[in-house]
Amino acid sequence: MINNIIDSKGDNSSKQSSSSSSSSSNGSSRILPATPKMLVLVVVVVVVVVVVVVVDPAVVVVVVVVVVVVVVVVEVVVVVVVVVVVVVVVVVVVVVVVVIIAAAF
């Protein structure tokens, strides 16, 4: 009877290891660990946009470098979010430049 319990536990552990490997290859398990990175990315982008609006549009180069590094470091799941954030930053910078040019005339 004790051997049956040990054997059933061994079967469960082998099933769990096979299911965990399949879920990790699926990519769905990557979403949860990437969430804090996404939050940090959003905070960094908001701070950089504020700096660009207040200080100098030349900081856009730094934003591009940071985005490239994040794309390389972070999982593929976040690439879509990064692309959307880059587009939003570019649109905000263009709007700010247009407003500054319009205010100059």
N, CA, C and O atoms as CSV, one atom per row, in Angstrom:
chain,resi,resn,atom,element,x,y,z
A,1,MET,N,N,0.828,-1.198,0.000
A,1,MET,CA,C,0.000,0.000,0.000
A,1,MET,C,C,0.865,1.251,0.000
A,1,MET,O,O,0.568,2.216,-0.704
A,2,ILE,N,N,1.938,1.237,0.790
A,2,ILE,CA,C,2.839,2.400,0.816
A,2,ILE,C,C,3.515,2.550,-0.543
A,2,ILE,O,O,3.711,3.671,-1.013
A,3,ASN,N,N,3.870,1.451,-1.170
A,3,ASN,CA,C,4.486,1.534,-2.493
A,3,ASN,C,C,3.532,2.142,-3.512
A,3,ASN,O,O,3.966,2.885,-4.393
A,4,ASN,N,N,2.239,1.840,-3.408
A,4,ASN,CA,C,1.257,2.422,-4.333
A,4,ASN,C,C,1.193,3.939,-4.155
A,4,ASN,O,O,1.100,4.679,-5.134
A,5,ILE,N,N,1.242,4.398,-2.907
A,5,ILE,CA,C,1.198,5.844,-2.655
A,5,ILE,C,C,2.443,6.507,-3.231
A,5,ILE,O,O,2.353,7.560,-3.862
A,6,ILE,N,N,3.574,5.909,-3.021
A,6,ILE,CA,C,4.821,6.474,-3.539
A,6,ILE,C,C,4.793,6.484,-5.064
A,6,ILE,O,O,5.217,7.452,-5.695
A,7,ASP,N,N,4.281,5.377,-5.662
A,7,ASP,CA,C,4.203,5.320,-7.122
A,7,ASP,C,C,3.246,6.383,-7.659
A,7,ASP,O,O,3.531,7.013,-8.677
A,8,SER,N,N,2.115,6.587,-6.982
A,8,SER,CA,C,1.166,7.588,-7.474
A,8,SER,C,C,1.755,8.983,-7.338
A,8,SER,O,O,1.527,9.841,-8.190
A,9,LYS,N,N,2.516,9.214,-6.263
A,9,LYS,CA,C,3.169,10.529,-6.143
A,9,LYS,C,C,4.212,10.705,-7.243
A,9,LYS,O,O,4.360,11.797,-7.793
A,10,GLY,N,N,4.917,9.657,-7.556
A,10,GLY,CA,C,5.894,9.741,-8.638
A,10,GLY,C,C,5.218,10.038,-9.964
A,10,GLY,O,O,5.745,10.804,-10.771
A,11,ASP,N,N,4.051,9.438,-10.199
A,11,ASP,CA,C,3.322,9.713,-11.436
A,11,ASP,C,C,2.870,11.167,-11.483
A,11,ASP,O,O,2.942,11.809,-12.531
A,12,ASN,N,N,2.405,11.688,-10.351
A,12,ASN,CA,C,1.961,13.084,-10.320
A,12,ASN,C,C,3.114,14.033,-10.610
A,12,ASN,O,O,2.961,15.008,-11.345
A,13,SER,N,N,4.264,13.738,-10.028
A,13,SER,CA,C,5.388,14.649,-10.254
A,13,SER,C,C,5.826,14.609,-11.715
A,13,SER,O,O,6.204,15.638,-12.275
A,14,SER,N,N,5.779,13.450,-12.328
A,14,SER,CA,C,6.161,13.396,-13.740
A,14,SER,C,C,5.128,14.109,-14.601
A,14,SER,O,O,5.479,14.751,-15.592
A,15,LYS,N,N,3.848,14.000,-14.226
A,15,LYS,CA,C,2.823,14.720,-14.993
A,15,LYS,C,C,2.995,16.224,-14.823
A,15,LYS,O,O,2.855,16.982,-15.783
A,16,GLN,N,N,3.299,16.653,-13.607
A,16,GLN,CA,C,3.468,18.086,-13.371
A,16,GLN,C,C,4.661,18.629,-14.146
A,16,GLN,O,O,4.593,19.720,-14.712
A,17,SER,N,N,5.744,17.876,-14.171
A,17,SER,CA,C,6.913,18.370,-14.892
A,17,SER,C,C,6.630,18.453,-16.390
A,17,SER,O,O,7.093,19.374,-17.062
A,18,SER,N,N,5.875,17.498,-16.908
A,18,SER,CA,C,5.571,17.555,-18.340
A,18,SER,C,C,4.616,18.707,-18.633
A,18,SER,O,O,4.744,19.370,-19.662
A,19,SER,N,N,3.661,18.951,-17.739
A,19,SER,CA,C,2.728,20.054,-17.993
A,19,SER,C,C,3.425,21.398,-17.829
A,19,SER,O,O,3.114,22.342,-18.555
A,20,SER,N,N,4.358,21.503,-16.892
A,20,SER,CA,C,5.044,22.772,-16.724
A,20,SER,C,C,5.952,23.062,-17.920
A,20,SER,O,O,6.096,24.214,-18.329
A,21,SER,N,N,6.563,22.020,-18.478
A,21,SER,CA,C,7.413,22.262,-19.642
A,21,SER,C,C,6.575,22.662,-20.853
A,21,SER,O,O,7.000,23.486,-21.663
A,22,SER,N,N,5.385,22.078,-20.975
A,22,SER,CA,C,4.552,22.451,-22.116
A,22,SER,C,C,4.030,23.872,-21.957
A,22,SER,O,O,3.906,24.594,-22.947
A,23,SER,N,N,3.717,24.291,-20.718
A,23,SER,CA,C,3.216,25.655,-20.542
A,23,SER,C,C,4.332,26.673,-20.748
A,23,SER,O,O,4.082,27.776,-21.235
A,24,SER,N,N,5.555,26.316,-20.384
A,24,SER,CA,C,6.640,27.270,-20.594
A,24,SER,C,C,6.957,27.416,-22.078
A,24,SER,O,O,7.329,28.499,-22.531
A,25,SER,N,N,6.811,26.330,-22.838
A,25,SER,CA,C,7.047,26.440,-24.277
A,25,SER,C,C,5.885,27.157,-24.957
A,25,SER,O,O,6.044,27.727,-26.036
A,26,ASN,N,N,4.717,27.123,-24.320
A,26,ASN,CA,C,3.542,27.795,-24.880
A,26,ASN,C,C,3.722,29.305,-24.863
A,26,ASN,O,O,3.259,29.992,-25.772
A,27,GLY,N,N,4.388,29.828,-23.842
A,27,GLY,CA,C,4.611,31.259,-23.767
A,27,GLY,C,C,3.608,31.953,-22.882
A,27,GLY,O,O,3.791,33.131,-22.572
A,28,SER,N,N,2.546,31.276,-22.455
A,28,SER,CA,C,1.544,31.925,-21.616
A,28,SER,C,C,2.113,32.198,-20.226
A,28,SER,O,O,1.656,33.123,-19.555
A,29,SER,N,N,3.076,31.436,-19.785
A,29,SER,CA,C,3.640,31.656,-18.458
A,29,SER,C,C,4.567,32.867,-18.442
A,29,SER,O,O,4.940,33.338,-17.368
A,30,ARG,N,N,4.946,33.378,-19.610
A,30,ARG,CA,C,5.839,34.535,-19.655
A,30,ARG,C,C,5.102,35.837,-19.373
A,30,ARG,O,O,5.740,36.839,-19.050
A,31,ILE,N,N,3.788,35.849,-19.485
A,31,ILE,CA,C,3.037,37.092,-19.333
A,31,ILE,C,C,3.146,37.592,-17.901
A,31,ILE,O,O,3.343,38.787,-17.684
A,32,LEU,N,N,3.024,36.716,-16.929
A,32,LEU,CA,C,3.036,37.161,-15.535
A,32,LEU,C,C,4.382,37.735,-15.115
A,32,LEU,O,O,4.406,38.811,-14.517
A,33,PRO,N,N,5.513,37.070,-15.399
A,33,PRO,CA,C,6.791,37.693,-15.006
A,33,PRO,C,C,7.069,38.997,-15.742
A,33,PRO,O,O,7.811,39.837,-15.233
A,34,ALA,N,N,6.494,39.189,-16.928
A,34,ALA,CA,C,6.759,40.402,-17.695
A,34,ALA,C,C,5.952,41.586,-17.187
A,34,ALA,O,O,6.265,42.726,-17.530
A,35,THR,N,N,4.919,41.352,-16.378
A,35,THR,CA,C,4.038,42.432,-15.947
A,35,THR,C,C,4.781,43.516,-15.162
A,35,THR,O,O,4.586,44.695,-15.457
A,36,PRO,N,N,5.625,43.180,-14.175
A,36,PRO,CA,C,6.357,44.256,-13.490
A,36,PRO,C,C,7.264,45.032,-14.441
A,36,PRO,O,O,7.432,46.242,-14.293
A,37,LYS,N,N,7.850,44.334,-15.420
A,37,LYS,CA,C,8.697,45.025,-16.390
A,37,LYS,C,C,7.860,46.000,-17.211
A,37,LYS,O,O,8.319,47.094,-17.538
A,38,MET,N,N,6.633,45.605,-17.543
A,38,MET,CA,C,5.763,46.490,-18.312
A,38,MET,C,C,5.415,47.724,-17.497
A,38,MET,O,O,5.392,48.836,-18.025
A,39,LEU,N,N,5.144,47.530,-16.200
A,39,LEU,CA,C,4.819,48.678,-15.351
A,39,LEU,C,C,6.008,49.624,-15.256
A,39,LEU,O,O,5.844,50.842,-15.339
A,40,VAL,N,N,7.200,49.071,-15.083
A,40,VAL,CA,C,8.397,49.903,-15.029
A,40,VAL,C,C,8.581,50.635,-16.346
A,40,VAL,O,O,8.938,51.813,-16.361
A,41,LEU,N,N,8.336,49.941,-17.455
A,41,LEU,CA,C,8.471,50.562,-18.775
A,41,LEU,C,C,7.501,51.727,-18.928
A,41,LEU,O,O,7.873,52.785,-19.435
A,42,VAL,N,N,6.262,51.535,-18.494
A,42,VAL,CA,C,5.264,52.611,-18.598
A,42,VAL,C,C,5.692,53.812,-17.764
A,42,VAL,O,O,5.584,54.952,-18.218
A,43,VAL,N,N,6.179,53.563,-16.539
A,43,VAL,CA,C,6.622,54.666,-15.680
A,43,VAL,C,C,7.796,55.396,-16.322
A,43,VAL,O,O,7.829,56.626,-16.329
A,44,VAL,N,N,8.756,54.651,-16.860
A,44,VAL,CA,C,9.920,55.276,-17.502
A,44,VAL,C,C,9.490,56.111,-18.698
A,44,VAL,O,O,9.983,57.222,-18.894
A,45,VAL,N,N,8.576,55.582,-19.495
A,45,VAL,CA,C,8.126,56.321,-20.677
A,45,VAL,C,C,7.393,57.590,-20.276
A,45,VAL,O,O,7.586,58.633,-20.901
A,46,VAL,N,N,6.556,57.525,-19.246
A,46,VAL,CA,C,5.844,58.724,-18.787
A,46,VAL,C,C,6.836,59.779,-18.308
A,46,VAL,O,O,6.698,60.956,-18.639
A,47,VAL,N,N,7.833,59.364,-17.533
A,47,VAL,CA,C,8.840,60.309,-17.050
A,47,VAL,C,C,9.605,60.916,-18.222
A,47,VAL,O,O,9.855,62.121,-18.242
A,48,VAL,N,N,9.976,60.089,-19.195
A,48,VAL,CA,C,10.733,60.597,-20.342
A,48,VAL,C,C,9.892,61.565,-21.172
A,48,VAL,O,O,10.405,62.573,-21.656
A,49,VAL,N,N,8.600,61.264,-21.340
A,49,VAL,CA,C,7.732,62.179,-22.086
A,49,VAL,C,C,7.643,63.521,-21.373
A,49,VAL,O,O,7.692,64.569,-22.017
A,50,VAL,N,N,7.512,63.498,-20.049
A,50,VAL,CA,C,7.466,64.756,-19.287
A,50,VAL,C,C,8.774,65.517,-19.461
A,50,VAL,O,O,8.761,66.735,-19.634
A,51,VAL,N,N,9.901,64.815,-19.417
A,51,VAL,CA,C,11.202,65.471,-19.592
A,51,VAL,C,C,11.312,66.059,-20.994
A,51,VAL,O,O,11.810,67.172,-21.164
A,52,VAL,N,N,10.847,65.317,-22.001
A,52,VAL,CA,C,10.908,65.817,-23.382
A,52,VAL,C,C,10.061,67.070,-23.526
A,52,VAL,O,O,10.480,68.034,-24.166
A,53,VAL,N,N,8.874,67.063,-22.936
A,53,VAL,CA,C,7.979,68.216,-23.055
A,53,VAL,C,C,8.561,69.413,-22.316
A,53,VAL,O,O,8.472,70.542,-22.799
A,54,VAL,N,N,9.149,69.178,-21.161
A,54,VAL,CA,C,9.618,70.300,-20.327
A,54,VAL,C,C,11.017,70.743,-20.725
A,54,VAL,O,O,11.278,71.943,-20.813
A,55,VAL,N,N,11.922,69.801,-20.967
A,55,VAL,CA,C,13.336,70.159,-21.114
A,55,VAL,C,C,13.734,70.319,-22.576
A,55,VAL,O,O,13.912,71.441,-23.049
A,56,ASP,N,N,13.877,69.205,-23.299
A,56,ASP,CA,C,14.499,69.298,-24.620
A,56,ASP,C,C,14.063,68.111,-25.476
A,56,ASP,O,O,14.147,66.970,-25.021
A,57,PRO,N,N,13.607,68.347,-26.688
A,57,PRO,CA,C,13.225,67.220,-27.557
A,57,PRO,C,C,14.400,66.323,-27.958
A,57,PRO,O,O,14.175,65.240,-28.498
A,58,ALA,N,N,15.628,66.735,-27.712
A,58,ALA,CA,C,16.777,65.887,-28.059
A,58,ALA,C,C,16.826,64.623,-27.217
A,58,ALA,O,O,17.577,63.699,-27.528
A,59,VAL,N,N,16.031,64.575,-26.153
A,59,VAL,CA,C,16.004,63.387,-25.295
A,59,VAL,C,C,15.359,62.214,-26.019
A,59,VAL,O,O,15.419,61.084,-25.535
A,60,VAL,N,N,14.741,62.466,-27.174
A,60,VAL,CA,C,14.122,61.385,-27.947
A,60,VAL,C,C,15.153,60.323,-28.307
A,60,VAL,O,O,14.817,59.141,-28.383
A,61,VAL,N,N,16.392,60.721,-28.528
A,61,VAL,CA,C,17.454,59.750,-28.826
A,61,VAL,C,C,17.613,58.778,-27.670
A,61,VAL,O,O,17.767,57.574,-27.879
A,62,VAL,N,N,17.574,59.303,-26.446
A,62,VAL,CA,C,17.674,58.440,-25.263
A,62,VAL,C,C,16.483,57.490,-25.204
A,62,VAL,O,O,16.631,56.318,-24.856
A,63,VAL,N,N,15.299,58.004,-25.547
A,63,VAL,CA,C,14.108,57.150,-25.533
A,63,VAL,C,C,14.278,55.999,-26.521
A,63,VAL,O,O,13.950,54.856,-26.203
A,64,VAL,N,N,14.782,56.288,-27.700
A,64,VAL,CA,C,14.969,55.233,-28.707
A,64,VAL,C,C,15.959,54.189,-28.209
A,64,VAL,O,O,15.733,52.991,-28.380
A,65,VAL,N,N,17.047,54.627,-27.597
A,65,VAL,CA,C,18.039,53.682,-27.071
A,65,VAL,C,C,17.416,52.814,-25.977
A,65,VAL,O,O,17.619,51.600,-25.954
A,66,VAL,N,N,16.656,53.440,-25.068
A,66,VAL,CA,C,16.020,52.675,-23.986
A,66,VAL,C,C,15.041,51.659,-24.558
A,66,VAL,O,O,14.988,50.519,-24.096
A,67,VAL,N,N,14.269,52.062,-25.553
A,67,VAL,CA,C,13.295,51.142,-26.141
A,67,VAL,C,C,14.000,49.970,-26.813
A,67,VAL,O,O,13.544,48.832,-26.696
A,68,VAL,N,N,15.101,50.226,-27.514
A,68,VAL,CA,C,15.840,49.133,-28.152
A,68,VAL,C,C,16.376,48.168,-27.101
A,68,VAL,O,O,16.306,46.952,-27.279
A,69,VAL,N,N,16.908,48.701,-26.015
A,69,VAL,CA,C,17.421,47.834,-24.949
A,69,VAL,C,C,16.290,47.010,-24.346
A,69,VAL,O,O,16.457,45.818,-24.088
A,70,VAL,N,N,15.135,47.644,-24.118
A,70,VAL,CA,C,14.011,46.916,-23.538
A,70,VAL,C,C,13.538,45.820,-24.470
A,70,VAL,O,O,13.210,44.724,-24.015
A,71,VAL,N,N,13.497,46.092,-25.762
A,71,VAL,CA,C,13.072,45.063,-26.722
A,71,VAL,C,C,14.033,43.886,-26.699
A,71,VAL,O,O,13.613,42.733,-26.793
A,72,VAL,N,N,15.324,44.176,-26.574
A,72,VAL,CA,C,16.306,43.092,-26.557
A,72,VAL,C,C,16.209,42.284,-25.267
A,72,VAL,O,O,16.324,41.059,-25.288
A,73,VAL,N,N,15.996,42.977,-24.136
A,73,VAL,CA,C,16.030,42.298,-22.834
A,73,VAL,C,C,14.720,41.594,-22.520
A,73,VAL,O,O,14.727,40.460,-22.043
A,74,VAL,N,N,13.607,42.247,-22.780
A,74,VAL,CA,C,12.298,41.738,-22.357
A,74,VAL,C,C,11.810,40.692,-23.342
A,74,VAL,O,O,12.282,40.616,-24.476
A,75,GLU,N,N,10.857,39.889,-22.892
A,75,GLU,CA,C,10.308,38.812,-23.718
A,75,GLU,C,C,9.569,39.371,-24.934
A,75,GLU,O,O,9.282,40.566,-25.011
A,76,VAL,N,N,9.274,38.495,-25.866
A,76,VAL,CA,C,8.601,38.887,-27.106
A,76,VAL,C,C,7.184,39.393,-26.822
A,76,VAL,O,O,6.629,40.164,-27.604
A,77,VAL,N,N,6.606,38.961,-25.710
A,77,VAL,CA,C,5.231,39.345,-25.379
A,77,VAL,C,C,5.109,40.856,-25.240
A,77,VAL,O,O,4.064,41.421,-25.562
A,78,VAL,N,N,6.159,41.518,-24.765
A,78,VAL,CA,C,6.091,42.943,-24.470
A,78,VAL,C,C,6.432,43.798,-25.691
A,78,VAL,O,O,6.283,45.019,-25.646
A,79,VAL,N,N,6.883,43.180,-26.768
A,79,VAL,CA,C,7.306,43.954,-27.941
A,79,VAL,C,C,6.148,44.783,-28.481
A,79,VAL,O,O,6.349,45.927,-28.888
A,80,VAL,N,N,4.949,44.229,-28.491
A,80,VAL,CA,C,3.789,44.970,-28.978
A,80,VAL,C,C,3.550,46.194,-28.109
A,80,VAL,O,O,3.278,47.278,-28.625
A,81,VAL,N,N,3.649,46.032,-26.796
A,81,VAL,CA,C,3.462,47.161,-25.881
A,81,VAL,C,C,4.536,48.213,-26.127
A,81,VAL,O,O,4.246,49.410,-26.131
A,82,VAL,N,N,5.769,47.773,-26.331
A,82,VAL,CA,C,6.858,48.717,-26.574
A,82,VAL,C,C,6.613,49.493,-27.867
A,82,VAL,O,O,6.825,50.705,-27.912
A,83,VAL,N,N,6.172,48.810,-28.905
A,83,VAL,CA,C,5.906,49.485,-30.177
A,83,VAL,C,C,4.801,50.523,-30.007
A,83,VAL,O,O,4.907,51.634,-30.526
A,84,VAL,N,N,3.748,50.168,-29.287
A,84,VAL,CA,C,2.649,51.110,-29.043
A,84,VAL,C,C,3.158,52.312,-28.253
A,84,VAL,O,O,2.801,53.450,-28.559
A,85,VAL,N,N,3.986,52.072,-27.242
A,85,VAL,CA,C,4.519,53.167,-26.427
A,85,VAL,C,C,5.408,54.071,-27.273
A,85,VAL,O,O,5.351,55.293,-27.140
A,86,VAL,N,N,6.225,53.485,-28.139
A,86,VAL,CA,C,7.091,54.293,-29.008
A,86,VAL,C,C,6.247,55.167,-29.927
A,86,VAL,O,O,6.554,56.344,-30.116
A,87,VAL,N,N,5.195,54.607,-30.495
A,87,VAL,CA,C,4.324,55.389,-31.371
A,87,VAL,C,C,3.683,56.539,-30.601
A,87,VAL,O,O,3.608,57.658,-31.108
A,88,VAL,N,N,3.221,56.271,-29.382
A,88,VAL,CA,C,2.609,57.324,-28.564
A,88,VAL,C,C,3.627,58.413,-28.257
A,88,VAL,O,O,3.306,59.599,-28.338
A,89,VAL,N,N,4.852,58.028,-27.905
A,89,VAL,CA,C,5.895,59.020,-27.594
A,89,VAL,C,C,6.188,59.876,-28.821
A,89,VAL,O,O,6.303,61.097,-28.712
A,90,VAL,N,N,6.309,59.249,-29.976
A,90,VAL,CA,C,6.597,60.008,-31.202
A,90,VAL,C,C,5.462,60.983,-31.506
A,90,VAL,O,O,5.715,62.131,-31.871
A,91,VAL,N,N,4.225,60.540,-31.360
A,91,VAL,CA,C,3.078,61.422,-31.614
A,91,VAL,C,C,3.082,62.591,-30.639
A,91,VAL,O,O,2.834,63.728,-31.042
A,92,VAL,N,N,3.358,62.333,-29.372
A,92,VAL,CA,C,3.391,63.414,-28.369
A,92,VAL,C,C,4.488,64.413,-28.715
A,92,VAL,O,O,4.269,65.622,-28.639
A,93,VAL,N,N,5.657,63.925,-29.090
A,93,VAL,CA,C,6.763,64.830,-29.433
A,93,VAL,C,C,6.410,65.667,-30.661
A,93,VAL,O,O,6.685,66.867,-30.686
A,94,VAL,N,N,5.809,65.054,-31.674
A,94,VAL,CA,C,5.423,65.800,-32.871
A,94,VAL,C,C,4.392,66.876,-32.521
A,94,VAL,O,O,4.485,68.007,-33.000
A,95,VAL,N,N,3.420,66.527,-31.696
A,95,VAL,CA,C,2.404,67.505,-31.289
A,95,VAL,C,C,3.041,68.659,-30.526
A,95,VAL,O,O,2.697,69.819,-30.753
A,96,VAL,N,N,3.966,68.349,-29.624
A,96,VAL,CA,C,4.634,69.405,-28.852
A,96,VAL,C,C,5.437,70.312,-29.776
A,96,VAL,O,O,5.407,71.533,-29.618
A,97,VAL,N,N,6.152,69.737,-30.736
A,97,VAL,CA,C,6.946,70.548,-31.668
A,97,VAL,C,C,6.026,71.435,-32.507
A,97,VAL,O,O,6.330,72.607,-32.733
A,98,VAL,N,N,4.912,70.885,-32.965
A,98,VAL,CA,C,3.968,71.679,-33.753
A,98,VAL,C,C,3.400,72.813,-32.921
A,98,VAL,O,O,3.260,73.932,-33.415
A,99,VAL,N,N,3.071,72.544,-31.668
A,99,VAL,CA,C,2.537,73.595,-30.787
A,99,VAL,C,C,3.584,74.670,-30.551
A,99,VAL,O,O,3.260,75.858,-30.551
A,100,ILE,N,N,4.835,74.272,-30.349
A,100,ILE,CA,C,5.903,75.262,-30.125
A,100,ILE,C,C,6.103,76.107,-31.378
A,100,ILE,O,O,6.256,77.325,-31.286
A,101,ILE,N,N,6.104,75.471,-32.549
A,101,ILE,CA,C,6.267,76.224,-33.803
A,101,ILE,C,C,5.081,77.157,-34.015
A,101,ILE,O,O,5.256,78.305,-34.423
A,102,ALA,N,N,3.882,76.669,-33.740
A,102,ALA,CA,C,2.692,77.506,-33.911
A,102,ALA,C,C,2.704,78.678,-32.931
A,102,ALA,O,O,2.261,79.774,-33.276
A,103,ALA,N,N,3.200,78.461,-31.727
A,103,ALA,CA,C,3.252,79.543,-30.741
A,103,ALA,C,C,4.313,80.575,-31.119
A,103,ALA,O,O,4.190,81.745,-30.755
A,104,ALA,N,N,5.348,80.161,-31.839
A,104,ALA,CA,C,6.410,81.091,-32.239
A,104,ALA,C,C,5.907,82.081,-33.279
A,104,ALA,O,O,6.377,83.217,-33.344
A,105,PHE,N,N,4.949,81.645,-34.093
A,105,PHE,CA,C,4.390,82.543,-35.110
A,105,PHE,C,C,3.122,83.108,-34.548
A,105,PHE,O,O,2.452,83.899,-35.211
